[in-house]
């Protein structure tokens, strides 16, 4: 059996890369994204989700009014994706 002389060097390289990754991921942490509503702090993602769902309902009503809903399919996929799109867009615009 032959002993590998590069083992300490590999472990040192892995430790340096792991600590660098941990430092870089923690660098973006500045504060908790919360919203003050009547003295209680709520996570901002809840507000974004509610607004995203409300916008999806409005878009669905517009699709029905313009007779466009029968053209899109499958609705079970379209509307959740539209709600996610609105939610993530609002999050990026206001809380990033």
N, CA, C and O atoms as CSV, one atom per row, in Angstrom:
chain,resi,resn,atom,element,x,y,z
A,1,UNK,N,N,0.817,-1.176,0.000
A,1,UNK,CA,C,0.000,0.000,0.000
A,1,UNK,C,C,0.863,1.242,0.000
A,1,UNK,O,O,1.861,1.331,0.716
A,2,UNK,N,N,0.472,2.170,-0.792
A,2,UNK,CA,C,1.239,3.395,-0.917
A,2,UNK,C,C,0.517,4.518,-0.192
A,2,UNK,O,O,-0.699,4.661,-0.327
A,3,UNK,N,N,1.233,5.297,0.556
A,3,UNK,CA,C,0.662,6.407,1.311
A,3,UNK,C,C,0.624,7.648,0.433
A,3,UNK,O,O,1.598,7.959,-0.252
A,4,UNK,N,N,-0.487,8.351,0.451
A,4,UNK,CA,C,-0.653,9.558,-0.360
A,4,UNK,C,C,-0.138,10.757,0.428
A,4,UNK,O,O,-0.670,11.068,1.493
A,5,UNK,N,N,0.878,11.426,-0.077
A,5,UNK,CA,C,1.477,12.570,0.606
A,5,UNK,C,C,0.637,13.835,0.461
A,5,UNK,O,O,0.867,14.802,1.187
A,6,UNK,N,N,-0.329,13.856,-0.455
A,6,UNK,CA,C,-1.138,15.048,-0.696
A,6,UNK,C,C,-2.357,15.154,0.214
A,6,UNK,O,O,-3.129,16.105,0.090
A,7,UNK,N,N,-2.550,14.201,1.127
A,7,UNK,CA,C,-3.732,14.218,1.984
A,7,UNK,C,C,-3.798,15.461,2.862
A,7,UNK,O,O,-4.859,16.084,2.906
A,8,UNK,N,N,-2.736,15.870,3.569
A,8,UNK,CA,C,-2.840,17.100,4.367
A,8,UNK,C,C,-3.111,18.338,3.504
A,8,UNK,O,O,-3.855,19.231,3.910
A,9,UNK,N,N,-2.517,18.384,2.338
A,9,UNK,CA,C,-2.729,19.518,1.444
A,9,UNK,C,C,-4.183,19.546,0.960
A,9,UNK,O,O,-4.786,20.616,0.879
A,10,UNK,N,N,-4.746,18.380,0.640
A,10,UNK,CA,C,-6.140,18.295,0.198
A,10,UNK,C,C,-7.090,18.713,1.314
A,10,UNK,O,O,-8.058,19.433,1.074
A,11,UNK,N,N,-6.812,18.262,2.532
A,11,UNK,CA,C,-7.656,18.649,3.661
A,11,UNK,C,C,-7.566,20.148,3.936
A,11,UNK,O,O,-8.575,20.782,4.241
A,12,UNK,N,N,-6.380,20.711,3.833
A,12,UNK,CA,C,-6.207,22.148,4.045
A,12,UNK,C,C,-6.950,22.931,2.960
A,12,UNK,O,O,-7.587,23.942,3.255
A,13,UNK,N,N,-6.874,22.471,1.708
A,13,UNK,CA,C,-7.583,23.134,0.606
A,13,UNK,C,C,-9.087,23.050,0.824
A,13,UNK,O,O,-9.793,24.034,0.609
A,14,UNK,N,N,-9.591,21.892,1.247
A,14,UNK,CA,C,-11.017,21.738,1.512
A,14,UNK,C,C,-11.467,22.651,2.652
A,14,UNK,O,O,-12.540,23.249,2.566
A,15,UNK,N,N,-10.679,22.772,3.706
A,15,UNK,CA,C,-11.031,23.641,4.833
A,15,UNK,C,C,-11.066,25.104,4.408
A,15,UNK,O,O,-11.953,25.849,4.824
A,16,UNK,N,N,-10.113,25.518,3.585
A,16,UNK,CA,C,-10.094,26.900,3.095
A,16,UNK,C,C,-11.308,27.174,2.227
A,16,UNK,O,O,-11.934,28.224,2.365
A,17,UNK,N,N,-11.655,26.258,1.338
A,17,UNK,CA,C,-12.808,26.462,0.463
A,17,UNK,C,C,-14.118,26.462,1.251
A,17,UNK,O,O,-15.018,27.249,0.955
A,18,UNK,N,N,-14.230,25.590,2.247
A,18,UNK,CA,C,-15.455,25.536,3.053
A,18,UNK,C,C,-15.623,26.808,3.875
A,18,UNK,O,O,-16.732,27.333,3.976
A,19,UNK,N,N,-14.548,27.307,4.461
A,19,UNK,CA,C,-14.652,28.541,5.252
A,19,UNK,C,C,-14.921,29.748,4.350
A,19,UNK,O,O,-15.642,30.662,4.750
A,20,UNK,N,N,-14.363,29.767,3.163
A,20,UNK,CA,C,-14.639,30.850,2.210
A,20,UNK,C,C,-16.099,30.841,1.794
A,20,UNK,O,O,-16.726,31.897,1.709
A,21,UNK,N,N,-16.646,29.663,1.534
A,21,UNK,CA,C,-18.062,29.558,1.163
A,21,UNK,C,C,-18.956,30.014,2.306
A,21,UNK,O,O,-19.960,30.686,2.072
A,22,UNK,N,N,-18.607,29.662,3.535
A,22,UNK,CA,C,-19.409,30.081,4.686
A,22,UNK,C,C,-19.364,31.594,4.866
A,22,UNK,O,O,-20.386,32.204,5.181
A,23,UNK,N,N,-18.216,32.201,4.673
A,23,UNK,CA,C,-18.092,33.655,4.808
A,23,UNK,C,C,-18.876,34.361,3.712
A,23,UNK,O,O,-19.555,35.353,3.978
A,24,UNK,N,N,-18.792,33.862,2.484
A,24,UNK,CA,C,-19.504,34.504,1.385
A,24,UNK,C,C,-21.018,34.392,1.517
A,24,UNK,O,O,-21.734,35.322,1.145
A,25,UNK,N,N,-21.520,33.281,2.037
A,25,UNK,CA,C,-22.969,33.146,2.203
A,25,UNK,C,C,-23.478,33.986,3.359
A,25,UNK,O,O,-24.629,34.421,3.333
A,26,UNK,N,N,-22.670,34.225,4.358
A,26,UNK,CA,C,-23.101,35.030,5.500
A,26,UNK,C,C,-22.941,36.525,5.235
A,26,UNK,O,O,-23.450,37.339,6.006
A,27,UNK,N,N,-22.254,36.897,4.176
A,27,UNK,CA,C,-22.014,38.308,3.898
A,27,UNK,C,C,-23.285,39.044,3.501
A,27,UNK,O,O,-23.358,40.261,3.670
A,28,UNK,N,N,-24.285,38.349,2.980
A,28,UNK,CA,C,-25.518,38.993,2.552
A,28,UNK,C,C,-26.514,39.200,3.667
A,28,UNK,O,O,-27.556,39.819,3.453
A,29,UNK,N,N,-26.222,38.700,4.849
A,29,UNK,CA,C,-27.167,38.815,5.966
A,29,UNK,C,C,-27.037,40.188,6.606
A,29,UNK,O,O,-26.031,40.485,7.251
A,30,UNK,N,N,-28.040,41.014,6.429
A,30,UNK,CA,C,-27.983,42.338,7.029
A,30,UNK,C,C,-29.059,42.523,8.079
A,30,UNK,O,O,-28.772,42.968,9.190
A,31,UNK,N,N,-30.295,42.187,7.742
A,31,UNK,CA,C,-31.392,42.297,8.698
A,31,UNK,C,C,-32.493,41.360,8.253
A,31,UNK,O,O,-32.501,40.864,7.126
A,32,UNK,N,N,-33.422,41.130,9.166
A,32,UNK,CA,C,-34.553,40.276,8.825
A,32,UNK,C,C,-35.553,41.087,8.001
A,32,UNK,O,O,-35.924,42.189,8.405
A,33,UNK,N,N,-35.993,40.570,6.864
A,33,UNK,CA,C,-36.961,41.292,6.041
A,33,UNK,C,C,-38.360,41.183,6.646
A,33,UNK,O,O,-39.131,40.287,6.306
A,34,UNK,N,N,-38.667,42.110,7.544
A,34,UNK,CA,C,-39.960,42.108,8.206
A,34,UNK,C,C,-40.678,43.421,7.949
A,34,UNK,O,O,-40.072,44.429,7.586
A,35,UNK,N,N,-41.992,43.377,8.150
A,35,UNK,CA,C,-42.832,44.545,7.956
A,35,UNK,C,C,-43.586,44.790,9.247
A,35,UNK,O,O,-44.164,43.863,9.815
A,36,UNK,N,N,-43.588,46.032,9.717
A,36,UNK,CA,C,-44.298,46.390,10.930
A,36,UNK,C,C,-45.763,46.662,10.591
A,36,UNK,O,O,-46.082,47.622,9.890
A,37,UNK,N,N,-46.651,45.800,11.102
A,37,UNK,CA,C,-48.084,45.967,10.897
A,37,UNK,C,C,-48.732,46.091,12.274
A,37,UNK,O,O,-48.874,45.103,12.995
A,38,UNK,N,N,-49.118,47.298,12.626
A,38,UNK,CA,C,-49.759,47.582,13.912
A,38,UNK,C,C,-48.946,47.058,15.094
A,38,UNK,O,O,-49.508,46.513,16.044
A,39,UNK,N,N,-47.661,47.218,15.040
A,39,UNK,CA,C,-46.786,46.831,16.140
A,39,UNK,C,C,-46.280,45.403,16.080
A,39,UNK,O,O,-45.393,45.041,16.854
A,40,UNK,N,N,-46.805,44.590,15.200
A,40,UNK,CA,C,-46.334,43.209,15.050
A,40,UNK,C,C,-45.505,43.106,13.789
A,40,UNK,O,O,-45.843,43.687,12.757
A,41,UNK,N,N,-44.433,42.373,13.879
A,41,UNK,CA,C,-43.544,42.224,12.726
A,41,UNK,C,C,-43.866,40.923,12.000
A,41,UNK,O,O,-43.816,39.845,12.593
A,42,UNK,N,N,-44.199,41.028,10.707
A,42,UNK,CA,C,-44.509,39.883,9.874
A,42,UNK,C,C,-43.416,39.724,8.835
A,42,UNK,O,O,-42.843,40.709,8.372
A,43,UNK,N,N,-43.127,38.479,8.468
A,43,UNK,CA,C,-42.143,38.275,7.394
A,43,UNK,C,C,-42.634,38.894,6.089
A,43,UNK,O,O,-43.823,38.840,5.772
A,44,UNK,N,N,-41.726,39.468,5.355
A,44,UNK,CA,C,-42.084,40.149,4.112
A,44,UNK,C,C,-42.581,39.182,3.056
A,44,UNK,O,O,-43.347,39.576,2.176
A,45,UNK,N,N,-42.164,37.924,3.124
A,45,UNK,CA,C,-42.606,36.969,2.112
A,45,UNK,C,C,-44.096,36.701,2.202
A,45,UNK,O,O,-44.726,36.358,1.202
A,46,UNK,N,N,-44.677,36.856,3.406
A,46,UNK,CA,C,-46.118,36.669,3.537
A,46,UNK,C,C,-46.846,37.758,2.763
A,46,UNK,O,O,-47.793,37.477,2.029
A,47,UNK,N,N,-46.407,38.991,2.925
A,47,UNK,CA,C,-47.018,40.098,2.187
A,47,UNK,C,C,-46.845,39.903,0.684
A,47,UNK,O,O,-47.786,40.117,-0.080
A,48,UNK,N,N,-45.660,39.502,0.258
A,48,UNK,CA,C,-45.425,39.273,-1.175
A,48,UNK,C,C,-46.312,38.156,-1.700
A,48,UNK,O,O,-46.833,38.256,-2.811
A,49,UNK,N,N,-46.493,37.093,-0.923
A,49,UNK,CA,C,-47.347,35.994,-1.338
A,49,UNK,C,C,-48.802,36.403,-1.465
A,49,UNK,O,O,-49.475,36.023,-2.423
A,50,UNK,N,N,-49.291,37.176,-0.506
A,50,UNK,CA,C,-50.683,37.627,-0.560
A,50,UNK,C,C,-50.904,38.545,-1.761
A,50,UNK,O,O,-51.905,38.417,-2.465
A,51,UNK,N,N,-49.977,39.463,-1.993
A,51,UNK,CA,C,-50.100,40.363,-3.147
A,51,UNK,C,C,-49.990,39.576,-4.455
A,51,UNK,O,O,-50.715,39.862,-5.407
A,52,UNK,N,N,-49.091,38.587,-4.511
A,52,UNK,CA,C,-48.946,37.762,-5.706
A,52,UNK,C,C,-50.210,36.978,-6.016
A,52,UNK,O,O,-50.603,36.867,-7.177
A,53,UNK,N,N,-50.850,36.431,-4.983
A,53,UNK,CA,C,-52.102,35.701,-5.196
A,53,UNK,C,C,-53.203,36.652,-5.627
A,53,UNK,O,O,-53.998,36.320,-6.507
A,54,UNK,N,N,-53.262,37.838,-5.015
A,54,UNK,CA,C,-54.280,38.823,-5.407
A,54,UNK,C,C,-54.098,39.248,-6.865
A,54,UNK,O,O,-55.077,39.368,-7.601
A,55,UNK,N,N,-52.866,39.473,-7.281
A,55,UNK,CA,C,-52.620,39.827,-8.680
A,55,UNK,C,C,-52.979,38.690,-9.628
A,55,UNK,O,O,-53.449,38.933,-10.739
A,56,UNK,N,N,-52.761,37.461,-9.198
A,56,UNK,CA,C,-53.140,36.315,-10.018
A,56,UNK,C,C,-54.654,36.237,-10.177
A,56,UNK,O,O,-55.145,35.919,-11.261
A,57,UNK,N,N,-55.394,36.520,-9.119
A,57,UNK,CA,C,-56.858,36.533,-9.209
A,57,UNK,C,C,-57.312,37.619,-10.182
A,57,UNK,O,O,-58.220,37.396,-10.983
A,58,UNK,N,N,-56.687,38.786,-10.117
A,58,UNK,CA,C,-57.039,39.871,-11.038
A,58,UNK,C,C,-56.738,39.478,-12.480
A,58,UNK,O,O,-57.547,39.732,-13.373
A,59,UNK,N,N,-55.585,38.863,-12.712
A,59,UNK,CA,C,-55.229,38.434,-14.062
A,59,UNK,C,C,-56.188,37.349,-14.542
A,59,UNK,O,O,-56.561,37.333,-15.715
A,60,UNK,N,N,-56.591,36.443,-13.654
A,60,UNK,CA,C,-57.562,35.411,-14.048
A,60,UNK,C,C,-58.885,36.039,-14.458
A,60,UNK,O,O,-59.484,35.625,-15.450
A,61,UNK,N,N,-59.347,37.031,-13.706
A,61,UNK,CA,C,-60.587,37.713,-14.079
A,61,UNK,C,C,-60.456,38.410,-15.429
A,61,UNK,O,O,-61.403,38.428,-16.216
A,62,UNK,N,N,-59.296,38.979,-15.695
A,62,UNK,CA,C,-59.059,39.589,-17.005
A,62,UNK,C,C,-59.036,38.545,-18.111
A,62,UNK,O,O,-59.578,38.772,-19.193
A,63,UNK,N,N,-58.409,37.399,-17.845
A,63,UNK,CA,C,-58.389,36.322,-18.834
A,63,UNK,C,C,-59.807,35.847,-19.149
A,63,UNK,O,O,-60.138,35.603,-20.310
A,64,UNK,N,N,-60.632,35.719,-18.131
A,64,UNK,CA,C,-62.013,35.284,-18.350
A,64,UNK,C,C,-62.767,36.339,-19.153
A,64,UNK,O,O,-63.511,36.007,-20.075
A,65,UNK,N,N,-62.575,37.602,-18.806
A,65,UNK,CA,C,-63.280,38.687,-19.497
A,65,UNK,C,C,-62.895,38.762,-20.976
A,65,UNK,O,O,-63.741,39.026,-21.830
A,66,UNK,N,N,-61.618,38.530,-21.270
A,66,UNK,CA,C,-61.139,38.612,-22.647
A,66,UNK,C,C,-61.254,37.280,-23.385
A,66,UNK,O,O,-60.783,37.169,-24.517
A,67,UNK,N,N,-61.872,36.262,-22.769
A,67,UNK,CA,C,-62.020,34.912,-23.341
A,67,UNK,C,C,-60.669,34.285,-23.703
A,67,UNK,O,O,-60.546,33.588,-24.710
A,68,UNK,N,N,-59.682,34.541,-22.882
A,68,UNK,CA,C,-58.341,34.013,-23.124
A,68,UNK,C,C,-58.080,32.760,-22.299
A,68,UNK,O,O,-57.160,32.001,-22.605
A,69,UNK,N,N,-58.875,32.533,-21.257
A,69,UNK,CA,C,-58.604,31.406,-20.373
A,69,UNK,C,C,-58.767,30.068,-21.081
A,69,UNK,O,O,-58.079,29.106,-20.740
A,70,UNK,N,N,-59.660,29.989,-22.057
A,70,UNK,CA,C,-59.834,28.726,-22.774
A,70,UNK,C,C,-58.650,28.411,-23.691
A,70,UNK,O,O,-58.530,27.285,-24.174
A,71,UNK,N,N,-57.777,29.389,-23.936
A,71,UNK,CA,C,-56.610,29.189,-24.796
A,71,UNK,C,C,-55.397,28.658,-24.029
A,71,UNK,O,O,-54.499,28.062,-24.624
A,72,UNK,N,N,-55.369,28.867,-22.735
A,72,UNK,CA,C,-54.208,28.433,-21.953
A,72,UNK,C,C,-54.520,27.099,-21.287
A,72,UNK,O,O,-55.652,26.833,-20.881
A,73,UNK,N,N,-53.509,26.290,-21.189
A,73,UNK,CA,C,-53.695,24.969,-20.617
A,73,UNK,C,C,-52.342,24.454,-20.150
A,73,UNK,O,O,-51.345,24.811,-20.778
A,74,UNK,N,N,-52.228,23.688,-19.156
A,74,UNK,CA,C,-53.174,23.291,-18.129
A,74,UNK,C,C,-53.288,24.385,-17.061
A,74,UNK,O,O,-52.283,24.934,-16.607
A,75,UNK,N,N,-54.489,24.681,-16.683
A,75,UNK,CA,C,-54.733,25.759,-15.725
A,75,UNK,C,C,-54.153,25.451,-14.347
A,75,UNK,O,O,-53.795,26.359,-13.596
A,76,UNK,N,N,-54.066,24.166,-14.024
A,76,UNK,CA,C,-53.517,23.763,-12.732
A,76,UNK,C,C,-52.036,24.129,-12.602
A,76,UNK,O,O,-51.525,24.248,-11.488
A,77,UNK,N,N,-51.365,24.304,-13.698
A,77,UNK,CA,C,-49.954,24.698,-13.699
A,77,UNK,C,C,-49.815,26.203,-13.946
A,77,UNK,O,O,-48.948,26.846,-13.354
A,78,UNK,N,N,-50.640,26.757,-14.794
A,78,UNK,CA,C,-50.497,28.156,-15.205
A,78,UNK,C,C,-50.687,29.113,-14.037
A,78,UNK,O,O,-49.860,30.000,-13.822
A,79,UNK,N,N,-51.766,28.942,-13.284
A,79,UNK,CA,C,-52.059,29.910,-12.231
A,79,UNK,C,C,-51.102,29.850,-11.035
A,79,UNK,O,O,-50.725,30.908,-10.532
A,80,UNK,N,N,-50.689,28.676,-10.556
A,80,UNK,CA,C,-49.650,28.685,-9.514
A,80,UNK,C,C,-48.326,29.290,-9.986
A,80,UNK,O,O,-47.637,29.965,-9.220
A,81,UNK,N,N,-47.976,29.043,-11.257
A,81,UNK,CA,C,-46.747,29.642,-11.793
A,81,UNK,C,C,-46.883,31.157,-11.903
A,81,UNK,O,O,-45.926,31.891,-11.654
A,82,UNK,N,N,-48.055,31.614,-12.271
A,82,UNK,CA,C,-48.296,33.057,-12.349
A,82,UNK,C,C,-48.243,33.689,-10.961
A,82,UNK,O,O,-47.701,34.782,-10.796
A,83,UNK,N,N,-48.806,33.004,-9.960
A,83,UNK,CA,C,-48.741,33.508,-8.581
A,83,UNK,C,C,-47.293,33.549,-8.091
A,83,UNK,O,O,-46.888,34.510,-7.437
A,84,UNK,N,N,-46.520,32.524,-8.401
A,84,UNK,CA,C,-45.105,32.511,-8.014
A,84,UNK,C,C,-44.346,33.625,-8.725
A,84,UNK,O,O,-43.498,34.281,-8.121
A,85,UNK,N,N,-44.640,33.840,-9.994
A,85,UNK,CA,C,-43.990,34.916,-10.741
A,85,UNK,C,C,-44.249,36.271,-10.093
A,85,UNK,O,O,-43.317,37.046,-9.881
A,86,UNK,N,N,-45.512,36.559,-9.778
A,86,UNK,CA,C,-45.833,37.836,-9.141
A,86,UNK,C,C,-45.184,37.942,-7.765
A,86,UNK,O,O,-44.650,38.993,-7.409
A,87,UNK,N,N,-45.229,36.865,-6.995
A,87,UNK,CA,C,-44.645,36.882,-5.650
A,87,UNK,C,C,-43.148,37.162,-5.703
A,87,UNK,O,O,-42.651,38.028,-4.982
A,88,UNK,N,N,-42.435,36.441,-6.546
A,88,UNK,CA,C,-40.982,36.615,-6.614
A,88,UNK,C,C,-40.597,37.969,-7.207
A,88,UNK,O,O,-39.594,38.559,-6.803
A,89,UNK,N,N,-41.374,38.458,-8.147
A,89,UNK,CA,C,-41.092,39.766,-8.736
A,89,UNK,C,C,-41.280,40.869,-7.707
A,89,UNK,O,O,-40.464,41.787,-7.622
A,90,UNK,N,N,-42.346,40.784,-6.926
A,90,UNK,CA,C,-42.563,41.792,-5.873
A,90,UNK,C,C,-41.450,41.720,-4.841
A,90,UNK,O,O,-40.964,42.749,-4.370
A,91,UNK,N,N,-41.046,40.506,-4.489
A,91,UNK,CA,C,-39.950,40.354,-3.523
A,91,UNK,C,C,-38.672,41.003,-4.052
A,91,UNK,O,O,-38.001,41.734,-3.323
A,92,UNK,N,N,-38.336,40.745,-5.304
A,92,UNK,CA,C,-37.116,41.317,-5.874
A,92,UNK,C,C,-37.187,42.827,-6.016
A,92,UNK,O,O,-36.185,43.514,-5.811
A,93,UNK,N,N,-38.349,43.354,-6.361
A,93,UNK,CA,C,-38.472,44.785,-6.542
A,93,UNK,C,C,-38.402,45.567,-5.229
A,93,UNK,O,O,-37.809,46.644,-5.180
A,94,UNK,N,N,-38.998,45.035,-4.178
A,94,UNK,CA,C,-39.125,45.811,-2.953
A,94,UNK,C,C,-38.240,45.356,-1.795
A,94,UNK,O,O,-37.966,46.149,-0.895
A,95,UNK,N,N,-37.793,44.120,-1.792
A,95,UNK,CA,C,-37.078,43.622,-0.616
A,95,UNK,C,C,-35.696,43.052,-0.902
A,95,UNK,O,O,-35.095,42.457,-0.007
A,96,UNK,N,N,-35.175,43.207,-2.098
A,96,UNK,CA,C,-33.847,42.641,-2.373
A,96,UNK,C,C,-32.738,43.579,-1.970
A,96,UNK,O,O,-31.563,43.252,-2.135
